Amino acid sequence: MKDIRGKVAVITGGASGIGRATGALLASRGMKVVLADIEPSALDETVAELRAQALEVSGVRTDVSKFDSMSNLLHQTLARHGKVHVAFLNAGVSGYAPGALWEHEINDWAWLIGVNLWGVINGVKAFVPAMLEHGEEGQVVITSSSVGVVAPVPSAPEYSMSKAAIFSIAEMLYAQLRQRQAKITASVLVPPGTINTGLFSAVRNRQPEYAPSRPRKEITVTYDDLLKRMNQAGNPRRPIQPEEVADYVLDGIVEGRFWILPDQRHPDIARNFDEIIRARADAILSRGDPLLYLQKAV
């Protein structure tokens, strides 16, 4: 969409991190933005702050793991604005269950599947028909991760799996929309792995139905702790702010690109991505050891 002014964007996970930064940027460029989030206090605060900047932003409390909640988000958006041009399916959680993946509880898997995977499925099911119906240009942007597209992280199996699955959905959605010669398209956002967001403390919003069966001390990681651990492990990382990623998203929407990744504006991040992508491709082509790229995973 070359001209986004006056168009409507819906952003899940919109109260913080990449969602908030992208909502602020799109609204500053003249879009009407609806932010959705499961955390009502953070959502209300974000909407109030952006409205104070004279931006056209509203909020709808949404649990993306529930189709009825996502349908409500669509209906409230249509009631307010009449159309949806950009559906940014961005909400996601990351958990740190103790032990190896075969020792994790079913609810550890169910939580990340519910939010990360079903959140995208519900979003596609709710929004794509409405976007096709109005017949105008539009885009579905799905937030995957470097661990879902570039290389998985063995210490985060549920997260890596769910982000790989929604990357596959983005590919299939893009292909099917092209086959139907639709005016809307699909993209995958692949942000760097160390962004200053609330993702690493997402357990604060873990729904009761996904709670562990036995009480346990939940593991949370601060952003500073994450950077420190990665640098101590010989995997150096610099701080990355959500606003840097929002720039990628805006460009991807305006240019209608499928791949939304770090580019020449941030050569250090792009170079790291490219190195791991090549290592993974080489391991596949040579039928080699996955540890050649898993050890380098971002």
Rosetta silent file (secondary structure, phi, psi, omega in degrees, C-alpha in Angstrom):
SEQUENCE: MKDIRGKVAVITGGASGIGRATGALLASRGMKVVLADIEPSALDETVAELRAQALEVSGVRTDVSKFDSMSNLLHQTLARHGKVHVAFLNAGVSGYAPGALWEHEINDWAWLIGVNLWGVINGVKAFVPAMLEHGEEGQVVITSSSVGVVAPVPSAPEYSMSKAAIFSIAEMLYAQLRQRQAKITASVLVPPGTINTGLFSAVRNRQPEYAPSRPRKEITVTYDDLLKRMNQAGNPRRPIQPEEVADYVLDGIVEGRFWILPDQRHPDIARNFDEIIRARADAILSRGDPLLYLQKAV
SCORE:     score description
SCORE:     0.000 S_00000001
   1 L     0.000  105.540 -178.683    0.000    0.000    0.000 S_00000001
   2 L   -66.554  -34.483 -177.896    1.825    3.085   -1.222 S_00000001
   3 L  -117.458  107.406 -177.525   -0.621    5.414    0.528 S_00000001
   4 L   -98.323   -7.554 -177.223   -1.510    4.378    4.071 S_00000001
   5 L   -62.243  129.956  179.451   -3.020    7.670    5.210 S_00000001
   6 L    84.157   -7.169  178.669   -6.619    7.211    6.312 S_00000001
   7 L   -82.510  167.556 -172.670   -6.362    3.402    6.191 S_00000001
   8 E  -113.104  129.789  177.079   -7.174    1.172    9.179 S_00000001
   9 E  -121.656  137.117  173.212   -4.708   -1.048   11.031 S_00000001
  10 E  -114.057  132.280 -175.624   -5.433   -3.586   13.764 S_00000001
  11 E  -129.301  116.637  174.323   -2.497   -4.681   15.924 S_00000001
  12 E   -85.537  154.546 -172.260   -2.601   -7.549   18.416 S_00000001
  13 L    64.051   36.164 -169.451   -0.149   -7.412   21.280 S_00000001
  14 L   -88.370   -1.956 -176.045   -0.515   -3.675   20.848 S_00000001
  15 L   -87.224   -9.764 -177.493   -0.025   -2.447   24.419 S_00000001
  16 L  -157.108  171.745  171.742    3.732   -2.905   24.523 S_00000001
  17 H    58.653 -139.202 -177.563    6.849   -3.760   22.574 S_00000001
  18 H   -61.418  -39.069 -178.985    6.741   -4.080   18.795 S_00000001
  19 H   -61.523  -47.770  179.769    2.949   -3.748   18.713 S_00000001
  20 H   -63.823  -47.104 -178.163    2.936   -0.463   20.584 S_00000001
  21 H   -62.178  -40.658  179.492    5.861    0.981   18.628 S_00000001
  22 H   -69.853  -39.720  177.437    4.322    0.005   15.302 S_00000001
  23 H   -60.224  -43.934  179.197    0.919    1.350   16.301 S_00000001
  24 H   -63.188  -41.870 -178.559    2.461    4.700   17.224 S_00000001
  25 H   -67.632  -46.570 -179.997    4.420    4.861   13.964 S_00000001
  26 H   -62.927  -40.989  179.039    1.477    3.919   11.729 S_00000001
  27 H   -65.221  -36.708  179.117   -0.800    6.374   13.515 S_00000001
  28 H   -67.188  -20.926  177.259    1.806    9.125   13.120 S_00000001
  29 L   -94.893   10.615  171.890    1.685    8.460    9.366 S_00000001
  30 L    99.827    7.120  177.878   -2.058    9.000    9.291 S_00000001
  31 L   -83.657  153.733  171.427   -3.492    5.519    9.844 S_00000001
  32 E   -92.377  119.539 -168.625   -6.428    4.790   12.116 S_00000001
  33 E  -116.083  131.471  173.439   -5.078    2.240   14.580 S_00000001
  34 E  -113.034  118.139  178.914   -6.899   -0.253   16.788 S_00000001
  35 E   -96.762  135.599  177.846   -4.684   -1.828   19.438 S_00000001
  36 E  -121.334  139.150  179.135   -5.626   -5.183   20.950 S_00000001
  37 E  -160.998  154.394  179.786   -4.095   -6.680   24.070 S_00000001
  38 L   -83.682  -16.439 -175.136   -4.970   -9.063   26.884 S_00000001
  39 L   -98.048   97.336 -170.321   -3.580   -6.711   29.552 S_00000001
  40 H   -61.996  -39.480 -177.747   -6.290   -4.044   30.083 S_00000001
  41 H   -65.751  -43.587  178.110   -4.301   -1.623   32.253 S_00000001
  42 H   -65.525  -37.707  179.435   -1.361   -1.533   29.838 S_00000001
  43 H   -64.696  -47.736  179.652   -3.757   -1.182   26.908 S_00000001
  44 H   -60.284  -41.579 -179.130   -5.631    1.728   28.480 S_00000001
  45 H   -64.803  -43.984 -179.669   -2.369    3.474   29.335 S_00000001
  46 H   -63.233  -47.129  179.625   -0.982    3.057   25.823 S_00000001
  47 H   -59.740  -44.131 -179.411   -4.148    4.329   24.146 S_00000001
  48 H   -62.766  -42.685 -178.702   -4.277    7.347   26.454 S_00000001
  49 H   -66.107  -40.441 -179.505   -0.645    8.237   25.823 S_00000001
  50 H   -73.034  -36.015  175.592   -0.973    7.981   22.040 S_00000001
  51 H   -64.562  -33.205  178.229   -4.226    9.932   21.988 S_00000001
  52 L   -64.329  -17.885  176.211   -2.468   12.651   23.969 S_00000001
  53 L   -94.365   13.651  179.548   -0.185   12.959   20.928 S_00000001
  54 L    65.471   30.828  177.147   -3.276   13.618   18.751 S_00000001
  55 L   -97.757  144.613 -178.211   -3.052   10.160   17.167 S_00000001
  56 L   -86.314   91.152 -174.745   -6.202    8.292   16.116 S_00000001
  57 E  -133.646  139.220  173.195   -5.868    5.211   18.293 S_00000001
  58 E  -134.371  169.431 -176.737   -8.388    3.036   20.130 S_00000001
  59 E  -134.286  145.794  176.617   -8.096   -0.158   22.151 S_00000001
  60 E  -134.754  119.480  177.651   -9.998   -3.432   22.469 S_00000001
  61 E   -65.772  125.290 -171.624   -9.178   -5.935   25.202 S_00000001
  62 L  -142.227  134.219  169.443   -8.585   -9.215   23.348 S_00000001
  63 L  -103.831  102.725 -171.863   -7.516  -12.762   24.174 S_00000001
  64 L   -66.342  -18.274  179.909   -6.145  -13.903   20.816 S_00000001
  65 L   -73.327   -9.679 -178.929   -6.292  -17.570   21.841 S_00000001
  66 L  -112.141  123.494 -178.140  -10.114  -17.357   21.719 S_00000001
  67 H   -63.554  -37.407  179.427  -11.846  -17.012   18.343 S_00000001
  68 H   -60.872  -38.042  179.425  -14.856  -15.270   19.902 S_00000001
  69 H   -68.528  -39.522  178.191  -12.547  -12.617   21.340 S_00000001
  70 H   -68.380  -37.115  176.616  -10.835  -12.108   17.989 S_00000001
  71 H   -64.028  -38.285  176.667  -14.221  -11.880   16.260 S_00000001
  72 H   -62.556  -39.358  177.215  -15.224   -9.214   18.768 S_00000001
  73 H   -59.456  -45.404  177.929  -12.067   -7.289   17.865 S_00000001
  74 H   -60.568  -49.449 -175.816  -13.067   -7.393   14.205 S_00000001
  75 H   -63.082  -39.779  178.757  -16.659   -6.322   14.882 S_00000001
  76 H   -67.387  -35.840  177.612  -15.601   -3.425   17.115 S_00000001
  77 H   -66.220  -44.933  179.191  -13.109   -2.273   14.485 S_00000001
  78 H   -64.989  -37.275  179.208  -15.720   -2.398   11.716 S_00000001
  79 H   -64.649  -34.214 -177.895  -18.229   -0.588   13.899 S_00000001
  80 H   -84.404  -42.254 -170.018  -15.724    2.206   14.496 S_00000001
  81 H  -120.552  -15.044  176.769  -13.966    2.432   11.118 S_00000001
  82 L    88.003  -27.467 -176.267  -15.915    0.332    8.599 S_00000001
  83 L  -148.358  165.274  170.368  -12.886   -1.503    7.157 S_00000001
  84 L  -130.043  128.325  178.468   -9.578   -3.159    7.982 S_00000001
  85 L  -108.584  -32.229  178.146   -6.578   -2.712    5.686 S_00000001
  86 E  -127.713  123.759  172.642   -3.734   -4.024    7.850 S_00000001
  87 E  -112.051  105.883 -178.739   -4.052   -6.915   10.289 S_00000001
  88 E   -98.597   98.241 -176.710   -0.820   -7.116   12.269 S_00000001
  89 E   -87.551   89.291 -164.921   -1.003  -10.478   14.071 S_00000001
  90 L  -116.161  -18.306 -175.735    1.747   -9.760   16.515 S_00000001
  91 L   -59.542  137.882  178.639    0.674  -11.030   19.964 S_00000001
  92 L  -162.868  157.263  177.280    2.972  -13.650   21.414 S_00000001
  93 L  -131.475  157.426  176.344    4.274  -15.165   24.639 S_00000001
  94 L  -134.539  126.583 -179.735    7.450  -16.951   25.631 S_00000001
  95 L  -111.915  159.192  179.211    7.653  -19.398   28.515 S_00000001
  96 L  -126.585   75.162  179.274   10.579  -20.926   30.374 S_00000001
  97 L   -73.784  142.613 -178.149    9.437  -24.330   31.576 S_00000001
  98 L   -74.055  148.286  174.131   12.015  -26.215   33.650 S_00000001
  99 L    86.913 -174.285  178.463   13.773  -29.277   32.296 S_00000001
 100 L   -77.370  165.104 -173.087   13.906  -30.888   28.870 S_00000001
 101 H   -62.056  -30.738  178.943   10.963  -30.661   26.480 S_00000001
 102 H   -75.406  -10.139  177.099    9.728  -34.172   27.307 S_00000001
 103 H   -96.760   -5.793 -179.292    9.566  -33.082   30.954 S_00000001
 104 L   -74.680  149.902  177.755    7.383  -30.038   30.265 S_00000001
 105 L   -73.099  154.587  177.026    3.725  -30.060   31.208 S_00000001
 106 H   -57.141  -36.948 -179.100    1.046  -30.287   28.536 S_00000001
 107 H   -69.594  -21.836  173.626   -0.144  -26.843   29.597 S_00000001
 108 H   -65.751  -40.434  176.031    3.290  -25.396   28.849 S_00000001
 109 H   -71.923  -42.830 -176.107    2.751  -26.466   25.260 S_00000001
 110 H   -61.882  -37.267 -178.594   -0.944  -25.555   25.279 S_00000001
 111 H   -64.000  -50.249 -178.353   -0.273  -21.980   26.408 S_00000001
 112 H   -70.843  -33.147  174.583    2.184  -21.139   23.643 S_00000001
 113 H   -66.715  -41.114 -178.181    0.146  -22.996   21.033 S_00000001
 114 H   -62.254  -46.349 -176.589   -2.977  -21.179   22.215 S_00000001
 115 H   -83.657  -54.873 -171.340   -1.509  -17.681   22.021 S_00000001
 116 H   -73.513  -42.007 -176.989    1.207  -17.879   19.377 S_00000001
 117 H   -91.166  -55.161  179.802   -0.341  -20.359   16.946 S_00000001
 118 H   -65.508  -28.176  175.775   -4.098  -20.158   17.520 S_00000001
 119 H   -58.792  -39.304  177.845   -3.745  -16.397   17.846 S_00000001
 120 H   -75.264  -43.825  178.429   -2.634  -16.267   14.214 S_00000001
 121 H   -58.020  -47.215  179.516   -5.151  -18.869   13.041 S_00000001
 122 H   -62.547  -38.509  179.136   -7.969  -16.949   14.745 S_00000001
 123 H   -66.024  -43.952  177.930   -6.711  -13.684   13.275 S_00000001
 124 H   -62.881  -45.799 -178.848   -6.558  -15.039    9.740 S_00000001
 125 H   -62.774  -38.660 -177.206   -9.993  -16.629   10.082 S_00000001
 126 H   -78.625  -45.022 -167.264  -11.558  -13.444   11.473 S_00000001
 127 H   -93.270  -34.892 -174.835   -9.888  -10.724    9.425 S_00000001
 128 H   -60.195  -45.989  178.354   -9.040  -12.086    5.978 S_00000001
 129 H   -57.706  -40.355  179.325  -12.674  -12.530    4.809 S_00000001
 130 H   -67.884  -35.104  179.442  -13.493   -8.973    5.872 S_00000001
 131 H   -72.627  -34.957  176.115  -10.380   -7.628    4.144 S_00000001
 132 H   -69.608  -34.600 -174.607  -11.201   -9.486    0.938 S_00000001
 133 H   -64.842  -37.903 -177.470  -14.781   -8.270    1.026 S_00000001
 134 H   -77.573  -13.722  170.444  -13.975   -4.565    0.816 S_00000001
 135 L    74.105   10.478  179.733  -11.832   -5.161   -2.267 S_00000001
 136 L  -102.269  168.578  178.326   -9.113   -2.645   -1.416 S_00000001
 137 L   -62.999  146.005  179.393   -5.377   -3.152   -0.956 S_00000001
 138 E  -166.829  176.367 -176.486   -4.346   -4.592    2.364 S_00000001
 139 E  -153.679  137.527  170.741   -1.836   -6.740    4.194 S_00000001
 140 E  -103.503  119.032  179.348   -1.704   -9.389    6.900 S_00000001
 141 E  -108.836  122.488 -178.012    1.570   -9.161    8.805 S_00000001
 142 E  -111.116  122.795  179.627    2.429  -12.165   10.982 S_00000001
 143 E   -84.166  106.724  171.084    5.147  -11.816   13.617 S_00000001
 144 L   -93.655 -136.439 -177.769    7.291  -14.925   13.664 S_00000001
 145 L  -165.357  160.465  173.059   10.781  -14.886   15.139 S_00000001
 146 H   -58.345  -31.184 -179.685   14.386  -15.566   14.296 S_00000001
 147 H   -78.297  -12.467  177.185   13.899  -18.860   16.167 S_00000001
 148 H   -98.350  -21.790 -175.034   10.972  -19.761   13.916 S_00000001
 149 H  -116.799  -43.709 -174.223   12.490  -18.777   10.574 S_00000001
 150 L   -85.675  -58.283  177.204   16.261  -18.552   10.907 S_00000001
 151 L  -164.960  134.739  179.631   17.140  -21.270   13.453 S_00000001
 152 L   -68.793  159.461  175.304   15.389  -22.732   16.519 S_00000001
 153 L  -108.538  117.594 -176.568   16.715  -22.368   20.047 S_00000001
 154 L   -58.320  -26.955 -178.403   16.898  -25.734   21.869 S_00000001
 155 L   -79.363   -5.885 -179.174   16.226  -24.089   25.235 S_00000001
 156 L  -132.260   66.332 -172.822   12.845  -22.740   24.022 S_00000001
 157 H   -65.102  -42.339 -178.353   11.121  -25.653   22.249 S_00000001
 158 H   -65.390  -43.210 -179.282    7.500  -24.493   22.603 S_00000001
 159 H   -66.301  -46.941 -179.712    8.318  -20.983   21.447 S_00000001
 160 H   -60.246  -44.054 -179.637   10.506  -22.125   18.545 S_00000001
 161 H   -62.127  -47.170 -175.921    7.860  -24.617   17.392 S_00000001
 162 H   -66.490  -36.243 -179.525    4.987  -22.128   17.529 S_00000001
 163 H   -73.815  -30.803  173.809    6.934  -19.444   15.672 S_00000001
 164 H   -67.972  -38.364 -179.092    7.959  -21.928   12.962 S_00000001
 165 H   -64.761  -41.615 -178.058    4.319  -22.950   12.551 S_00000001
 166 H   -76.863  -23.183  169.927    3.071  -19.416   12.023 S_00000001
 167 H   -61.683  -43.706  177.504    5.874  -18.751    9.552 S_00000001
 168 H   -61.737  -40.895  177.138    4.456  -21.646    7.544 S_00000001
 169 H   -60.523  -43.029  179.544    0.962  -20.127    7.799 S_00000001
 170 H   -59.929  -42.700  178.892    2.327  -16.822    6.468 S_00000001
 171 H   -62.276  -46.718 -178.278    3.861  -18.598    3.467 S_00000001
 172 H   -66.706  -38.544  178.717    0.656  -20.484    2.666 S_00000001
 173 H   -63.912  -44.165  178.164   -1.506  -17.382    3.125 S_00000001
 174 H   -57.996  -47.278 -177.273    0.740  -15.397    0.789 S_00000001
 175 H   -64.519  -43.933 -177.413    0.588  -18.134   -1.857 S_00000001
 176 H   -69.413  -35.350  176.321   -3.180  -18.592   -1.700 S_00000001
 177 H   -66.531  -38.579  176.552   -3.867  -14.866   -1.879 S_00000001
 178 H   -65.439  -40.911  179.502   -1.619  -14.633   -4.937 S_00000001
 179 H   -60.794  -33.585 -179.849   -3.367  -17.593   -6.545 S_00000001
 180 L   -90.179    4.111  179.867   -6.696  -15.812   -6.132 S_00000001
 181 L    53.083   40.836 -179.925   -5.215  -12.551   -7.436 S_00000001
 182 L   -73.612  155.985  177.112   -6.417  -10.833   -4.276 S_00000001
 183 L   -83.197   -8.992  174.601   -5.635   -7.195   -3.596 S_00000001
 184 E  -101.809  157.066 -179.664   -4.427   -8.096   -0.131 S_00000001
 185 E  -136.203 -178.972 -178.712   -1.187   -9.884    0.589 S_00000001
 186 E  -131.276  152.219  179.241    0.670  -11.464    3.518 S_00000001
 187 E  -138.614  157.910  170.176    4.040  -10.890    5.152 S_00000001
 188 E  -117.569  128.252  174.086    6.194  -12.467    7.827 S_00000001
 189 E   -93.681  126.644  178.504    8.014  -10.241   10.300 S_00000001
 190 L  -119.944   85.216 -178.786   11.263  -11.754   11.545 S_00000001
 191 L   -76.357  160.019  173.771   12.546   -9.468   14.291 S_00000001
 192 L   -60.059  162.373 -172.962   15.936   -9.905   15.963 S_00000001
 193 L   -84.056   -5.005 -176.071   15.982  -12.147   19.008 S_00000001
 194 L  -129.076   69.585  179.753   16.927   -9.580   21.620 S_00000001
 195 E  -100.555  144.605 -178.093   14.359   -6.786   21.526 S_00000001
 196 L   -78.308   81.915 -179.993   13.527   -4.746   24.611 S_00000001
 197 L  -130.378  179.381  176.768    9.942   -5.943   25.108 S_00000001
 198 L   -88.248   10.696 -176.729    7.844   -7.608   27.809 S_00000001
 199 H   -57.345  -36.977 -171.786    8.011  -10.944   25.977 S_00000001
 200 H   -79.421   -4.713  173.865   10.426  -12.438   28.480 S_00000001
 201 H  -123.795   32.054 -174.505    8.046  -11.869   31.389 S_00000001
 202 H   -65.234  -14.382 -179.800    4.894  -12.941   29.545 S_00000001
 203 H   -59.286  -19.844  178.794    3.953  -15.327   32.350 S_00000001
 204 H   -60.901  -23.499 -178.189    2.258  -12.320   34.000 S_00000001
 205 H  -111.875   18.629 -178.940   -0.582  -12.782   31.488 S_00000001
 206 L   -68.511  120.942 -175.071   -0.780  -16.586   31.494 S_00000001
 207 L   -67.855  149.324 -176.383   -4.487  -17.461   31.412 S_00000001
 208 H   -56.667  -35.933 -178.064   -5.855  -19.678   34.231 S_00000001
 209 H   -68.417  -14.062  178.485   -6.800  -22.489   31.841 S_00000001
 210 H  -106.960   11.597 -177.492   -3.126  -22.801   30.860 S_00000001
 211 L   -66.150  149.466  175.134   -1.753  -22.773   34.405 S_00000001
 212 L   -60.209  151.067 -177.539    0.703  -25.527   35.445 S_00000001
 213 L   -71.996  -25.238  178.806   -0.943  -28.449   37.204 S_00000001
 214 L  -124.243  142.507  178.168    1.380  -28.078   40.193 S_00000001
 215 L   -58.101  140.622  178.074    2.579  -24.863   41.841 S_00000001
 216 L  -155.601  159.797  176.157    6.089  -23.903   40.807 S_00000001
 217 L   -80.991  115.251 -178.182    8.361  -20.899   40.780 S_00000001
 218 L   -74.580  142.414  179.740    8.029  -19.373   37.332 S_00000001
 219 L   -91.328  120.569  173.707   11.210  -18.343   35.583 S_00000001
 220 L  -120.942  148.783 -176.361   11.242  -14.767   34.344 S_00000001
 221 L  -126.838  126.649  174.872   14.122  -13.056   32.594 S_00000001
 222 L   -78.190  162.093 -179.213   14.742   -9.330   32.500 S_00000001
 223 H   -63.266  -41.740  179.219   15.982   -7.748   29.311 S_00000001
 224 H   -64.215  -38.707  177.774   19.318   -6.858   30.902 S_00000001
 225 H   -62.026  -42.674 -178.785   19.723  -10.435   32.162 S_00000001
 226 H   -61.233  -49.057  179.183   19.094  -11.797   28.670 S_00000001
 227 H   -60.662  -42.207 -178.972   21.711   -9.576   27.057 S_00000001
 228 H   -62.527  -44.616 -179.648   24.212  -10.383   29.816 S_00000001
 229 H   -62.293  -43.870 -177.036   23.721  -14.142   29.442 S_00000001
 230 H   -66.916  -39.798  179.419   24.090  -14.036   25.656 S_00000001
 231 H   -69.226  -37.463  177.882   27.231  -11.945   25.792 S_00000001
 232 H   -67.701  -27.465 -179.812   28.773  -14.168   28.475 S_00000001
 233 L   -84.399    5.657  179.995   28.018  -17.209   26.300 S_00000001
 234 L    79.995   20.948  179.478   30.016  -15.731   23.433 S_00000001
 235 L  -120.534   71.730 -168.982   26.917  -14.731   21.479 S_00000001
 236 L   -61.617  138.738 -179.641   27.281  -10.925   21.584 S_00000001
 237 L  -140.573  144.990  173.477   24.166   -8.812   21.232 S_00000001
 238 L  -104.279  157.614  176.802   23.450   -5.119   21.418 S_00000001
 239 L   -61.543  138.592  177.672   20.227   -3.624   22.786 S_00000001
 240 E  -127.746  126.386 -177.657   17.484   -3.367   20.162 S_00000001
 241 L   -95.162  150.628 -179.078   14.454   -1.154   20.723 S_00000001
 242 H   -57.094  -29.936 -179.422   10.946   -1.890   19.365 S_00000001
 243 H   -62.723  -30.565  176.749   11.001    1.341   17.364 S_00000001
 244 H   -64.836  -39.653 -179.801   13.773   -0.099   15.173 S_00000001
 245 H   -72.245  -36.828  178.349   11.546   -3.047   14.293 S_00000001
 246 H   -57.077  -34.928  177.123    8.534   -0.800   13.681 S_00000001
 247 H   -60.946  -40.240  177.486   10.535    0.827   10.885 S_00000001
 248 H   -61.574  -43.424 -176.646   10.844   -2.592    9.188 S_00000001
 249 H   -63.057  -46.526  179.192    7.107   -3.154    9.491 S_00000001
 250 H   -58.227  -47.594  179.680    6.201    0.203    7.964 S_00000001
 251 H   -61.337  -40.541 -179.547    8.529   -0.368    5.011 S_00000001
 252 H   -64.279  -34.596  178.707    7.181   -3.879    4.498 S_00000001
 253 H   -72.590  -47.232 -178.236    3.614   -2.594    4.376 S_00000001
 254 H   -63.321  -37.793 -177.558    4.339    0.300    2.035 S_00000001
 255 H   -90.717   -8.661  179.025    6.387   -1.942   -0.276 S_00000001
 256 L    65.479   31.904 -176.902    4.091   -4.990    0.014 S_00000001
 257 L   -83.354  147.286  173.141    7.011   -7.316    0.752 S_00000001
 258 L   -74.268  -49.581 -176.190    6.624  -10.849    2.109 S_00000001
 259 E   -85.966  119.114  174.518    9.944  -10.854    3.975 S_00000001
 260 E  -116.871   96.715 -174.928   10.210   -8.193    6.676 S_00000001
 261 L  -131.857  165.536  172.350   13.692   -8.597    8.146 S_00000001
 262 L   -55.312  143.237 -175.664   16.571   -6.420    9.330 S_00000001
 263 L  -128.667 -158.769 -174.062   18.211   -4.720    6.363 S_00000001
 264 L   -64.458  -15.692  176.885   21.141   -2.498    5.450 S_00000001
 265 L   -68.900  -24.961  178.577   20.087    0.123    7.997 S_00000001
 266 L  -129.991   72.276 -171.411   21.205   -2.308   10.727 S_00000001
 267 H   -61.896  -29.233 -179.696   24.045   -4.246    9.039 S_00000001
 268 H   -65.644  -41.989  179.369   25.241   -5.937   12.226 S_00000001
 269 H   -70.446  -45.160 -179.297   21.859   -7.603   12.781 S_00000001
 270 H   -61.447  -39.964 -179.876   21.355   -8.439    9.103 S_00000001
 271 H   -63.655  -41.409  178.450   24.846   -9.966    8.892 S_00000001
 272 H   -62.491  -44.434  176.626   24.142  -12.196   11.896 S_00000001
 273 H   -56.830  -49.489 -174.777   20.878  -13.370   10.331 S_00000001
 274 H   -62.416  -38.634  179.794   22.565  -14.122    7.015 S_00000001
 275 H   -62.041  -42.652 -178.135   25.350  -16.144    8.637 S_00000001
 276 H   -73.128  -37.604  176.900   22.887  -18.411   10.433 S_00000001
 277 H   -59.468  -44.318  179.644   20.641  -18.773    7.383 S_00000001
 278 H   -66.130  -39.449  179.041   23.637  -19.917    5.336 S_00000001
 279 H   -63.124  -39.705  179.721   24.749  -22.330    8.077 S_00000001
 280 H   -69.048  -43.978  178.874   21.286  -23.872    8.183 S_00000001
 281 H   -61.633  -41.198  178.924   21.044  -24.137    4.387 S_00000001
 282 H   -63.775  -40.361  179.528   24.493  -25.724    4.242 S_00000001
 283 H   -64.562  -37.983  178.443   23.536  -28.274    6.909 S_00000001
 284 H   -68.203  -47.575 -176.898   20.397  -29.218    4.940 S_00000001
 285 H   -65.571  -32.682 -178.880   22.195  -29.448    1.594 S_00000001
 286 L   -93.301    1.513 -174.157   25.045  -31.504    3.078 S_00000001
 287 L    54.498   42.380 -172.582   22.716  -33.629    5.240 S_00000001
 288 L   -93.532 -170.128 -174.874   24.857  -32.368    8.092 S_00000001
 289 L   -78.804  124.057  177.831   24.588  -31.936   11.844 S_00000001
 290 L   -57.702  -23.700 -179.956   21.872  -29.458   12.996 S_00000001
 291 H   -64.796  -13.765  176.877   24.223  -28.328   15.763 S_00000001
 292 H   -62.881  -29.860  178.730   26.144  -26.475   13.059 S_00000001
 293 H  -115.631  -26.543  179.402   23.414  -23.848   13.169 S_00000001
 294 H   -63.150  -34.456 -179.840   21.520  -24.541   16.405 S_00000001
 295 L   -67.443  -21.228 -178.312   24.569  -23.515   18.418 S_00000001
 296 L   -98.868    1.842 -170.839   24.501  -20.148   16.642 S_00000001
 297 L   -56.862  138.779  178.700   20.773  -19.611   17.016 S_00000001
 298 L   -85.838    0.000    0.000   19.737  -16.045   17.861 S_00000001
